Amino acid sequence: MVARVSIQTADFDLSTEVALLRLQDKGVGAVCSFIGTVRDRNDGLAVSAMELEHYPGMTEKAIESMIDEAFRRFDILGARVIHRVGPLQPLDQIVLVVVSAAHRGQSFQACEFLMDYLKTQAPFWKKEQTPEGARWVDARVSDDAALARWGLPASNA
């Protein structure tokens, strides 16, 4: 059985992760995935690099809990979240969310639910390198609004 959550410095391969998730259940009829990447701009400034930090143990536990919630809310068969930490460059992959289900609707919804959670509630800290120096990045109001539509309060105010 593949771990549901991995926090790692190494890159990941989408096709490998999807194949591993599909092998866990012969009832899979749909797989939805999301990959987040490092942009070269944010809030109007060039971004030359990014560094992601987390609390080992706490981060995995928080994401595991949200995957449990996704299983309660949606009719899904499997879920996998990989989040990278450490130094990253523009175009590098940051996060992967993969969800399997018998049907596409539940897979899409659960994938979006998990990503909305990750953007606002998972204990990660993001620092960007810009021409003006390093800056810490907060969750956006739009990310909090996305989480609220699932009936979950944002705790980043």
C-alpha positions in Angstrom: 0.0 0.0 0.0 1.3 3.4 -1.0 1.4 6.1 1.7 -1.4 8.7 1.2 0.9 11.6 2.1 4.5 12.3 1.3 6.4 15.4 2.2 9.7 15.4 0.2 12.4 17.4 -1.4 12.6 15.1 -4.5 10.5 15.7 -7.6 7.6 13.3 -8.4 6.3 11.6 -11.5 2.6 12.0 -12.3 2.3 8.8 -14.4 3.9 6.7 -11.7 1.7 8.1 -8.9 -1.5 7.7 -11.0 -0.6 4.1 -11.8 0.1 3.2 -8.2 -3.3 4.7 -7.1 -5.2 2.9 -9.8 -3.7 -0.4 -8.8 -5.2 -0.1 -5.3 -8.8 -0.8 -6.5 -10.3 -2.5 -9.6 -13.4 -0.3 -9.2 -11.6 2.8 -10.3 -13.3 4.5 -13.2 -11.9 8.0 -12.8 -8.7 9.6 -11.7 -8.4 13.3 -11.2 -5.0 15.0 -10.6 -3.7 18.5 -9.8 -0.1 19.6 -10.1 1.0 23.0 -8.7 4.2 24.5 -10.0 6.4 27.4 -9.1 5.6 30.6 -11.1 8.2 33.2 -12.1 5.9 36.0 -11.0 3.7 36.7 -8.0 1.8 39.9 -7.0 3.5 41.8 -9.8 7.1 40.9 -8.9 9.5 38.5 -10.5 10.2 35.4 -8.5 13.6 33.8 -9.0 13.3 31.0 -6.3 11.0 29.8 -3.6 11.6 27.9 -0.4 8.9 25.8 1.4 9.2 24.9 5.1 7.0 22.7 7.2 6.7 21.0 10.6 7.6 17.4 10.1 5.0 15.1 11.6 2.4 17.9 12.1 2.1 18.5 8.4 1.6 14.9 7.5 -1.0 14.4 10.3 -2.9 17.5 9.2 -3.1 16.3 5.5 -4.0 12.8 6.6 -6.9 14.3 8.5 -8.1 16.2 5.5 -7.9 13.1 3.3 -10.0 11.3 5.9 -12.5 14.2 5.6 -12.5 13.8 1.8 -13.4 10.1 2.2 -16.3 11.1 4.4 -17.6 13.8 2.0 -17.1 12.1 -1.3 -17.5 8.6 -2.8 -13.8 8.1 -3.5 -11.6 5.0 -3.6 -8.2 6.5 -3.1 -6.2 9.7 -2.6 -2.6 10.7 -2.6 -0.9 14.0 -1.8 2.7 14.8 -2.4 4.1 18.1 -1.3 7.7 19.2 -1.9 9.7 21.3 0.6 13.1 23.0 0.4 14.4 25.2 -2.3 12.5 25.3 -5.6 12.9 27.1 -8.9 10.3 28.5 -11.4 8.6 25.6 -13.3 9.5 23.1 -10.6 6.5 20.9 -9.4 5.4 21.8 -5.9 2.3 19.7 -5.1 0.4 16.7 -6.5 -3.1 15.7 -5.5 -4.5 12.6 -7.1 -7.9 11.1 -6.3 -9.5 8.0 -7.7 -13.2 7.2 -7.7 -15.7 5.1 -9.6 -17.0 8.2 -11.4 -15.4 11.5 -12.4 -17.7 13.9 -10.5 -16.6 12.6 -7.1 -13.0 12.5 -8.1 -13.0 16.1 -9.4 -14.8 17.4 -6.3 -12.5 15.6 -3.8 -9.4 16.7 -5.7 -10.5 20.4 -5.6 -11.5 20.0 -1.9 -8.1 18.7 -1.0 -6.3 21.4 -2.9 -8.4 24.2 -1.3 -7.5 22.8 2.1 -3.8 22.6 1.2 -3.7 26.2 0.0 -5.0 27.6 3.2 -4.7 25.1 6.1 -1.8 22.8 5.7 1.2 23.9 7.8 3.6 25.1 5.1 5.5 28.4 5.0 6.5 29.8 1.6 9.3 32.3 1.1 9.9 33.8 -2.3 13.1 35.5 -3.6 12.2 38.6 -5.6 14.3 41.6 -6.9 13.3 43.4 -3.7 14.6 40.6 -1.5 13.0 37.6 0.3 9.4 37.7 1.4 7.0 35.3 3.2 3.8 34.6 1.3 0.4 34.5 3.1 -2.7 32.6 2.0 -4.9 34.7 -0.4 -8.4 35.9 0.4 -9.6 34.0 -2.7 -8.1 30.8 -1.2 -10.0 31.4 2.0 -13.2 31.9 0.0 -12.6 28.7 -1.9 -12.2 26.8 1.4 -15.4 28.5 2.8 -17.5 27.0 0.0 -16.9 23.6 1.5 -18.2 24.8 4.9 -14.8 25.0 6.4 -13.6 28.1 8.3 -10.3 29.6 7.2 -7.8 30.1 10.1 -5.5 32.5 8.3 -7.3 35.7 9.1 
